[in-house]
Amino acid sequence: MPKLPPNSLPAPAFDDPKHHLRIYHGDCLELLALIPESSVDLVFADPPYFLSNGGITCHAGKMVSVNKGEWDKLPGPDFGPVRARFDKVHDFNTAWLAAAQRVLKPNGSIWVSGTAHVIHSVGFAMQQLGFKLLNDISWVKPNPPPNLSCRYFTHATETIIWAAKNSKSRHTFHYKLMKEANRGKQMKSVWEIRPPEPWEKKFGKHPTQKPVALLERILLASSNEGDLVLDPFSGSGTTLLAAFRLRRHALGCELSADFLTLSLRRICSNLVQVDLSLTCVQFSLDPFPDPMDRSKCTHSRTVISSAARNLSSVLAGATFSRMPPQLQLVQQERRFYFIGRIKREVIFSVLADSLDDARQKFRASGRPDSDALFIVKTETEIYLA
Ligand SMILES: C[S@@+](CC[C@H](N)C(=O)[O-])C[C@H]1O[C@@H](n2cnc3c(N)ncnc32)[C@H](O)[C@@H]1O
């Protein structure tokens, strides 16, 4: 089974050894240079489009400037001969594509998404570098924003180029799976997939966030469980999320601290939901340790923080032997659960007023901070109903 590259790499911003997910904060060119040659099964890359140079677009029915951020501006001053500016873009694309090609395994493949602003440079650089072009997918967005200038067709597609490392590569393609997913017909290179759903943006927005469904299709088509997937421009972490859901290992790199934080929130929320549902069976808030007949008892109600919603099923079982005349708060506590980095179970739990307080108590128990991957805070209130 392929493993993530050894720890000769710099310290990652996020490392989950159990699910083999790792994200680095920094410039992907620097990171790619440190990844061992021929160690990655699949690359998905959504590089900067270099679109943010004063144009306009339509968002939620309003005219807004196309300004996705500093990272999306053409390198260097925004003037001068057009040729020189696009040479810079092409140099950038050639450099990161060559670095990605080096780390791909001999049979590995790469997917690169982009609009017309950048995808032709990407395709040309791939041909110059000797990649083997496999497909150019048209990702069709069913409800694109209208074209406000009325001087062009509405932009409704993005192109995703799929290429193998070189002409000798025997790339992975799960033809049958794709055919089944397409109701028994060969899947075409035109994919209609909706943009990210609201649940995908609940932790914040990335201006060019890709839908999880798109990444899931790509991973299912061209990789196997346990394969190592690399996203050098990981943005909000969509590729890592899809990799986690499909049991692939994944390595991401992101330049912006804000987008890195967003991706950590998205990924950690998924990890906690999965692992906490297994973990919570260990909790027992039953106030009566001895067996007794509670068939005539009333039920208590609980209020729990959303991060630990899974605990509600346990708490709902807590019962009391008499019916109070009015709703009465009988218990209130703030508890912190430390979930282990290696084995996903509660390795320490403590009542504390604040996170700092809880962490101090964790350290006082003799454990290093690095033993815990997550801390889950629950606020419990139990009322007699
Ligand atoms: C088009 S977005 C990727 C969005 C991503 N596919 C998603 O679903 O959220 C490109 C990302 O690359 C990052 N970026 C730009 N230059 C970079 C570099 N040299 N190294 C690493 N990340 C970079 C930007 O901050 C941005 O978040």
The ligand as a Gaussian input file, in Angstrom:
#p B3LYP/6-31G(d) Opt

LIG

0 1
 C       -8.566000      27.622000      -8.045000
 S       -8.217000      27.561000      -6.342000
 C       -8.459000      25.866000      -5.868000
 C       -9.832000      25.607000      -5.281000
 C      -10.013000      24.165000      -4.835000
 N      -10.028000      23.264000      -5.971000
 C      -11.273000      24.005000      -4.010000
 O      -12.145000      23.180000      -4.357000
 O      -11.432000      24.690000      -3.015000
 C       -6.488000      27.729000      -6.333000
 C       -5.888000      27.768000      -4.951000
 O       -4.474000      27.688000      -5.079000
 C       -3.872000      28.503000      -4.089000
 N       -2.532000      28.828000      -4.606000
 C       -2.175000      29.764000      -5.527000
 N       -0.859000      29.697000      -5.795000
 C       -0.371000      28.674000      -5.035000
 C        0.916000      28.102000      -4.863000
 N        1.982000      28.550000      -5.548000
 N        1.055000      27.054000      -4.004000
 C       -0.008000      26.588000      -3.306000
 N       -1.250000      27.090000      -3.413000
 C       -1.434000      28.130000      -4.266000
 C       -4.812000      29.684000      -3.939000
 O       -4.702000      30.292000      -2.669000
 C       -6.188000      29.031000      -4.153000
 O       -6.809000      28.685000      -2.947000

